[in-house]
Amino acid sequence: MVVGSLKPDELVLQEAGSLRAFWPEEASLQNYADVLRRVDFPRYLLNSLWIAGATTALGVVVNGLAGYALARLRWRGAPAALALVLALLVIPFEAIAVPLFYLVSLLGWRDSYTAQILPFAANAFAVYLFYSFFLDLPRELEEAARVDGAGVLRTFLAVVLPNARPALATVAVLTFLFQWGSFLWPLLVTTGEAVRPLPVALAAFQTLPPRQWGDILAFGVMMVAPVVLLYLLFQPAFLRGARLAGPKG
């Protein structure tokens, strides 16, 4: 994809089946310039950054609190709530897309950031990941905080969260990546360009005449580059969190 984005459009398909497909003889950034000229790429980029960033921030808070409540607090509905979380893990999003779309339409949220952010603030997998991580944290840390007079919320913020950085990084990266690449739901709830994210914008870009494969590949590279950079930056914390929060043998 990267090599094709650097080639003149007429060579992309012509060299697709040869070894020359892996190395451009005449590299050029013209395709990237064409993308920026033909569509409002900065708008789509900002939309995706805002949607993915806001969902990630909300998700870390909401799912972290839910996971802590299931792992540490004693309340009557905890076993049933945990069973519900486990049940939700096996339900695909496609199974709830239609009723969720109907609800969003009733609330008047179509063509808005809210419709693309709020439904994904809570995530069963993230809740269970936090739950598994918090179960392994030493209780002595929280007990010492309570002896000093700290309440549940203060204990969570001052003691638990600083020791849960691997889990926080894992949930943050996974949530951001999922939202960044989300296509079906934004396609359903957006009709205009104002709040359109990059995946939907790329699909629409492919339908614009004339179809230039070099431009399409350049669009794809610009869409993927931010998440590749994000993963490289947070890879150590992500892998550590996945290891610590995973199954224990």
RODO-2510 file (C-alpha; in nm, 4 decimals, decimal comma):
residues 249
     n   res          X          Y          Z
     1     m     0,0000     0,0000     0,0000
     2     v     0,2782     0,2434     0,0877
     3     v     0,4739     0,1637    -0,2296
     4     g     0,1640     0,1943    -0,4470
     5     s     0,0823     0,5327    -0,2978
     6     l     0,4187     0,6627    -0,4225
     7     k     0,3664     0,5520    -0,7849
     8     p     0,1941     0,7251    -1,0756
     9     d    -0,1604     0,5951    -1,1028
    10     e    -0,1053     0,4199    -1,4363
    11     l     0,1694     0,2012    -1,2833
    12     v    -0,0238     0,0828    -0,9759
    13     l    -0,2287    -0,1857    -1,1542
    14     q     0,0273    -0,2402    -1,4301
    15     e     0,2973    -0,3509    -1,1835
    16     a     0,0667    -0,5139    -0,9281
    17     g     0,1656    -0,8703    -1,0216
    18     s     0,5409    -0,8165    -1,0523
    19     l     0,8340    -0,7650    -0,8187
    20     r     0,8312    -0,3984    -0,9131
    21     a     0,5162    -0,3677    -0,7035
    22     f     0,7413    -0,3691    -0,3954
    23     w     0,9681    -0,0837    -0,5014
    24     p     0,8756     0,2387    -0,6816
    25     e     1,1157     0,3320    -0,9608
    26     e     0,9956     0,6913    -0,9548
    27     a     0,8681     0,7735    -0,6063
    28     s     0,6437     1,0772    -0,5861
    29     l     0,4178     1,2422    -0,3274
    30     q     0,1782     1,3642    -0,5960
    31     n    -0,0920     1,1181    -0,4911
    32     y    -0,0919     1,2624    -0,1385
    33     a    -0,1202     1,6134    -0,2782
    34     d    -0,4098     1,4992    -0,4966
    35     v    -0,5954     1,3578    -0,1949
    36     l    -0,5602     1,6844    -0,0037
    37     r    -0,6809     1,8721    -0,3106
    38     r    -0,9801     1,6514    -0,3900
    39     v    -1,1318     1,6085    -0,0418
    40     d    -1,1300     1,7779     0,2973
    41     f    -0,8949     1,5237     0,4562
    42     p    -0,8070     1,7407     0,7619
    43     r    -1,1769     1,7543     0,8564
    44     y    -1,2088     1,3754     0,8431
    45     l    -0,8862     1,3365     1,0398
    46     l    -1,0071     1,5705     1,3146
    47     n    -1,3419     1,3912     1,3241
    48     s    -1,1720     1,0547     1,3746
    49     l    -0,9338     1,1950     1,6348
    50     w    -1,2198     1,3491     1,8317
    51     i    -1,4455     1,0427     1,8111
    52     a    -1,1712     0,7931     1,8982
    53     g    -1,0162     1,0175     2,1646
    54     a    -1,3441     1,0989     2,3403
    55     t    -1,4581     0,7361     2,3331
    56     t    -1,1234     0,6262     2,4753
    57     a    -1,1335     0,8808     2,7588
    58     l    -1,4916     0,7916     2,8513
    59     g    -1,4215     0,4217     2,8147
    60     v    -1,1245     0,4233     3,0505
    61     v    -1,3287     0,5998     3,3199
    62     v    -1,6570     0,4092     3,2810
    63     n    -1,5081     0,0635     3,2301
    64     g    -1,2437     0,1172     3,4975
    65     l    -1,5052     0,2095     3,7586
    66     a    -1,7264    -0,0821     3,6541
    67     g    -1,4388    -0,3298     3,6686
    68     y    -1,3335    -0,2029     4,0114
    69     a    -1,6892    -0,2276     4,1442
    70     l    -1,7140    -0,5894     4,0284
    71     a    -1,3716    -0,6881     4,1605
    72     r    -1,3581    -0,5077     4,4946
    73     l    -1,6949    -0,3782     4,6161
    74     r    -1,9477    -0,6015     4,7885
    75     w    -2,3010    -0,5417     4,6658
    76     r    -2,6012    -0,7621     4,6076
    77     g    -2,6128    -0,7485     4,2295
    78     a    -2,2416    -0,8068     4,1644
    79     p    -2,2659    -1,1753     4,0557
    80     a    -2,5559    -1,1006     3,8210
    81     a    -2,3742    -0,7973     3,6781
    82     l    -2,0609    -1,0049     3,6154
    83     a    -2,2695    -1,2735     3,4453
    84     l    -2,4250    -1,0047     3,2236
    85     v    -2,0800    -0,8748     3,1277
    86     l    -1,9692    -1,2269     3,0343
    87     a    -2,2864    -1,2786     2,8304
    88     l    -2,2319    -0,9540     2,6417
    89     l    -1,8864    -1,0738     2,5354
    90     v    -2,0402    -1,3257     2,2942
    91     i    -2,3006    -1,0928     2,1388
    92     p    -2,1724    -0,9386     1,8116
    93     f    -2,2361    -0,5723     1,7467
    94     e    -2,4325    -0,6560     1,4320
    95     a    -2,6979    -0,8186     1,6532
    96     i    -2,7764    -0,4877     1,8256
    97     a    -2,7004    -0,2461     1,5414
    98     v    -3,0612    -0,2150     1,4195
    99     p    -3,2282    -0,1505     1,7593
   100     l    -2,9434     0,0818     1,8528
   101     f    -2,9897     0,2729     1,5269
   102     y    -3,3630     0,3005     1,5993
   103     l    -3,2893     0,4384     1,9471
   104     v    -3,0369     0,6892     1,8132
   105     s    -3,2908     0,8051     1,5552
   106     l    -3,5586     0,8514     1,8228
   107     l    -3,3195     1,0624     2,0290
   108     g    -3,2307     1,2768     1,7282
   109     w    -2,8613     1,1912     1,7458
   110     r    -2,8028     1,1008     1,3812
   111     d    -2,5277     1,2971     1,2085
   112     s    -2,3653     1,3842     1,5406
   113     y    -2,0546     1,3001     1,7400
   114     t    -2,2756     1,1797     2,0262
   115     a    -2,4117     0,8902     1,8191
   116     q    -2,0577     0,7740     1,7430
   117     i    -1,9169     0,8164     2,0943
   118     l    -2,1755     0,7482     2,3649
   119     p    -2,2888     0,3973     2,2583
   120     f    -1,9286     0,2741     2,2869
   121     a    -1,8319     0,4335     2,6188
   122     a    -1,9090     0,1057     2,7983
   123     n    -1,7530    -0,2129     2,6651
   124     a    -1,7912    -0,5611     2,8114
   125     f    -1,4399    -0,6713     2,7149
   126     a    -1,2825    -0,3628     2,8748
   127     v    -1,4884    -0,4120     3,1925
   128     y    -1,3767    -0,7736     3,2191
   129     l    -1,0137    -0,6826     3,1506
   130     f    -1,0193    -0,4263     3,4334
   131     y    -1,2018    -0,6757     3,6553
   132     s    -0,9342    -0,9414     3,5976
   133     f    -0,6548    -0,6925     3,6599
   134     f    -0,8026    -0,5515     3,9810
   135     l    -0,8523    -0,9003     4,1241
   136     d    -0,4739    -0,9467     4,1275
   137     l    -0,3903    -0,6156     4,2940
   138     p    -0,2821    -0,6527     4,6590
   139     r    -0,5679    -0,5559     4,8894
   140     e    -0,3190    -0,4227     5,1440
   141     l    -0,2756    -0,1038     4,9398
   142     e    -0,6466    -0,0224     4,9558
   143     e    -0,6755    -0,1220     5,3202
   144     a    -0,3906     0,1136     5,4095
   145     a    -0,5657     0,3966     5,2264
   146     r    -0,8912     0,3308     5,4123
   147     v    -0,7077     0,3315     5,7443
   148     d    -0,5865     0,6797     5,6525
   149     g    -0,9476     0,7867     5,6036
   150     a    -0,9779     0,7614     5,2252
   151     g    -1,3166     0,6757     5,0797
   152     v    -1,3867     0,4393     4,7917
   153     l    -1,3498     0,7004     4,5176
   154     r    -1,0350     0,8537     4,6645
   155     t    -0,8838     0,5076     4,7104
   156     f    -0,9628     0,4246     4,3484
   157     l    -0,8123     0,7476     4,2142
   158     a    -0,5080     0,7772     4,4423
   159     v    -0,4115     0,4136     4,4986
   160     v    -0,5698     0,1802     4,2445
   161     l    -0,5311     0,3776     3,9210
   162     p    -0,1571     0,4523     3,9615
   163     n    -0,1003     0,0762     3,9944
   164     a    -0,3236    -0,0068     3,6991
   165     r    -0,1289     0,1700     3,4252
   166     p    -0,0750    -0,1451     3,2146
   167     a    -0,4488    -0,2167     3,2135
   168     l    -0,5266     0,1481     3,1415
   169     a    -0,2864     0,1497     2,8467
   170     t    -0,4274    -0,1756     2,7089
   171     v    -0,7891    -0,0581     2,7254
   172     a    -0,6995     0,2845     2,5871
   173     v    -0,5087     0,1457     2,2879
   174     l    -0,7703    -0,1191     2,2046
   175     t    -1,0580     0,1287     2,2347
   176     f    -0,8807     0,3873     2,0210
   177     l    -0,7932     0,1334     1,7514
   178     f    -1,1472    -0,0043     1,7435
   179     q    -1,3041     0,3386     1,7087
   180     w    -1,0465     0,4527     1,4544
   181     g    -1,1280     0,1633     1,2232
   182     s    -1,5032     0,1521     1,2889
   183     f    -1,6979     0,1563     0,9625
   184     l    -2,0444    -0,0012     0,9877
   185     w    -2,1868     0,2163     1,2651
   186     p    -2,0588     0,5531     1,1351
   187     l    -2,1892     0,4560     0,7915
   188     l    -2,5356     0,4018     0,9416
   189     v    -2,5574     0,7189     1,1507
   190     t    -2,3836     0,9751     0,9262
   191     t    -2,5094     1,1131     0,5965
   192     g    -2,3094     1,4340     0,5556
   193     e    -1,9408     1,5206     0,5731
   194     a    -1,9528     1,7323     0,8891
   195     v    -1,9015     1,4431     1,1345
   196     r    -1,7823     1,1757     0,8897
   197     p    -1,4786     0,9751     1,0151
   198     l    -1,1930     0,8502     0,7993
   199     p    -1,3122     0,4925     0,7208
   200     v    -1,6441     0,6180     0,5815
   201     a    -1,4661     0,9022     0,4027
   202     l    -1,2316     0,6506     0,2370
   203     a    -1,5269     0,4441     0,1139
   204     a    -1,6889     0,7576    -0,0275
   205     f    -1,3574     0,8668    -0,1819
   206     q    -1,3378     0,5426    -0,3817
   207     t    -1,6636     0,6320    -0,5575
   208     l    -1,5461     0,9756    -0,6750
   209     p    -1,4659     0,9974    -1,0472
   210     p    -1,2104     0,9497    -1,1776
   211     r    -1,1066     0,6471    -0,9702
   212     q    -0,7333     0,6914    -0,9087
   213     w    -0,5852     0,3895    -0,7298
   214     g    -0,2719     0,5781    -0,6345
   215     d    -0,4858     0,8399    -0,4608
   216     i    -0,6911     0,5716    -0,2848
   217     l    -0,3752     0,4035    -0,1553
   218     a    -0,2380     0,7396    -0,0397
   219     f    -0,5626     0,8058     0,1481
   220     g    -0,5303     0,4645     0,3142
   221     v    -0,1707     0,5298     0,4189
   222     m    -0,2624     0,8643     0,5745
   223     m    -0,5500     0,6991     0,7599
   224     v    -0,3392     0,4142     0,9007
   225     a    -0,0257     0,6155     0,9883
   226     p    -0,1582     0,7728     1,3144
   227     v    -0,2649     0,4390     1,4662
   228     v     0,0642     0,2722     1,3717
   229     l     0,2478     0,5544     1,5483
   230     l     0,0170     0,5219     1,8503
   231     y     0,0797     0,1493     1,8783
   232     l     0,4571     0,1910     1,8507
   233     l     0,4541     0,4548     2,1252
   234     f     0,2439     0,2479     2,3677
   235     q     0,3573    -0,1006     2,2674
   236     p     0,5544    -0,1789     2,5885
   237     a     0,2678    -0,0797     2,8190
   238     f     0,0145    -0,2523     2,5931
   239     l     0,2014    -0,5841     2,5941
   240     r     0,2626    -0,5633     2,9687
   241     g    -0,1049    -0,4972     3,0330
   242     a    -0,2158    -0,7808     2,8066
   243     r     0,0183    -1,0183     2,9914
   244     l    -0,0817    -0,9111     3,3419
   245     a    -0,4551    -0,8962     3,2713
   246     g    -0,4638    -1,2193     3,0734
   247     p    -0,5384    -1,5712     3,1985
   248     k    -0,3180    -1,6882     3,4815
   249     g    -0,1741    -2,0385     3,4571
***
